[in-house]
Amino acid sequence: MQQLIELIPIVLFFLAYSAQGSTIDVLGHSVTFNGIYTATAVLMIATAMQVALTWLIKRHVEKRLLLMFVVVMATGGLTLIL
């Protein structure tokens, strides 16, 4: 079950990427999906939330999940900056 939960950020990434060009309203702000940049931001946020929720529920985060978090934040940050 944990492995299926770990796929949620990846699924959200592909959903955000496939919504390229769509516009939604979030808390009164209009957000347009800009392909890889929006999808990368969604992946980074979802991964951070996954790590935080795992820690809150179990009070322990596996090394594999921490490694995935570090890799996603590093490569996602480079994608958004460059």
N, C-alpha and C positions, 0 to 999 in steps of 0.2 A: 504494500500500500504506500509506503514511504517513497518508493521509486516512482510511482505514478504522480504523487504530489510534487516531486522534483521536476516533472515535465511541464508543470503549469507555466513557469516563466517562458519556456520555449514556445509553447502553444500561443501564449499572449503575444510573443514577438511576431510570429507568423500572421496572427490575426491583425495586428497593427500594421504590418507591412502590406498585407493584402487590402487594407482600407485606404491605400494611397489616394490622395485627392479628396477624400471625404472630410467634411467639417462637422464637428459636434460642439455643443455648448456645455461647458463644465463650470459650475458655480458662477455663471454670468459671463464667463470668458469664452470666446470662440476659439476652438482648437482645430487646426487643419493638419491632417496626417501627411507628413512629408517623406514618405518612404522609409529609407534605412535609418534616418536620423530619429524620427519618432519611434520607430520600432526598437532602436537601440536604447532610447530613454525608457521605454516601457519595460524592456528586458532588465535594465539596471534597477529600476524601482521594484519590479516584481521579485527579483533575486534578493534584494535587500529586505523586503518584507518577508520573504520566505525564511531567511536566516533569523530575523527577529522573532517571528512567530514560532519557529522551531525552538529557539532558546527560551522563549516564554513558556512554552508547553512542557518541554523536556528538561530545561535548565542545563542542556548539553547540546553542542553542535558538533557533528562529525567532521573529521578532517577533510573528507571528500567534499562536503558542502562548503566548508570554509575556503578550500582551494578553488572551487567553482566560483564563489563570491569574489575572490581576489582577481581571478582571471577575467570575469565578466566586467568588474569595475575598471580594471586596467585597460582592457581592449576597448570597452565601451567608451571610457573617458577619452581615449585617443581618437576614436571615431568621431566623437562629438566635437573635440577640440580642433582636429585637423580637418 
